[in-house]
Amino acid sequence: MRTCISLLFVLVLFSCAPKKVNFEVSNLLCEYLTNPIGIETMSPRLSWKMKTERRGSSQSSYHIMVASDETLLQKNLPDLWDSGIQKSDNSTQIEYKGKPLQPGMKVFWKVQIRSN
């Protein structure tokens, strides 16, 4: 009897646990362009969209990382700018505030977001 009650309690706990919300970041833009070549500003603005199927979900924070090499970015080692976690639902026109960019320089960036 105790085993049955314990098992029932565990099942009730799992059924009441909040479901994980799946979302992804898409449409990364720099100065309104996808993979731009030749940006003429030293502080380009970055934007993205959050895609989710769950109604009412929204971004609660973001973390932008910018690197001079794609390998550094894959290892989460940004050498140009790390915004840190910013509690904000803003995902448009976030101004780059890292090390000065040089003409002809290749730059890679990514954003991680959290949802409410």
N, C-alpha and C positions, 0 to 999 in steps of 0.2 A: 504494500500500500504506500509506504514512504517513497519508494523508488518511483512509483507512478505519479505521486504528487510533485516530487522534485523535477521529474521530466516535464510535467505539465507547466511548472513554474518557468523552467528554462525556455520552453516553446513560447510561452506568453511574452517573456522578455525579448526574444528574437523578433516576434511579430510586432512588437511596439517600438523597436529600435528605428531611429530615423533612417530612411533610405538614402543611399549615396546618390547625389545628383551628378550626372555626367554632363560635362560641358567641355568645350574646346575653344581655343583662341584661333581666330581666322582673320583674313583680310588685313594682314599687317601692311601698313602704309607709312611712307616717309615723304613728307611734303606732298601728300595726296597721290603718291606714285608707288607702284609695286616694283621692287628691285630697281630703283632709279640709278641712272648713271649721270654723274655731273650735277650735284646739288650745289646751288650758288649761295647757300647760307652757312654760316659757321655754327648756328644753333638750329638744326633741322627739327621739325615737329613730327612726332610719332603718333600713330593711331592704330587701333585694332577693334575687332568685334568679338563679342562672346556669343557662341552658338550653344543653345541648350534646348532641350525639348520640354523642360519643366517650366510651366507657367509661373510667372512671378519671380523667377530667379534673376538675380542681378549681381554684378561685380561688387565686391566689398573692399578689395585692395588690389594693388598691382606692384610688380617688381620688375624693373627694366634693367637689362644687362647689355652693355655694348663693348665689343672687343675688336681688335685689329686683325684677329685671326679666328677663323671658324672653330678650330680645335680648342682654343681657350674658352670659347663660348659653350661648347659641348661639355666642357669640364666645369662650367659655372665659375670661371675665373676671368671676369671682365677686366681688361686692362685700361679701358678708356672711360667707362662710367658704370657705376652701380647705384641705382636710385635708392636702394634699400626698399623695404616694404612700405608702401604709401597707402594709408587707409583712405581710399577714394573710389567712387564709382565712375570717375572720369576715365574715358578711354579714347579721347580725341584731342589732338593737338598738344600732346605733352612735349614740352621743349627739352631738347638735349642740353644737359648741364654738366658735361664731362670735360675731359682734357681737350685742348684746342685741336680741331681737325685740320689736316693739311690738304692742299690741292692734290687731286689724283689718288688720294688715300682710299683703300677699300675698307669698309666698315661693316661689321655684322652685328645684329641685335636680336634680342628675343625678349619676350615678356611672359611672366608667370602671373596668373591672376587667382584670386580666391573668390568664392561665391558665398552669398548670404545663406 
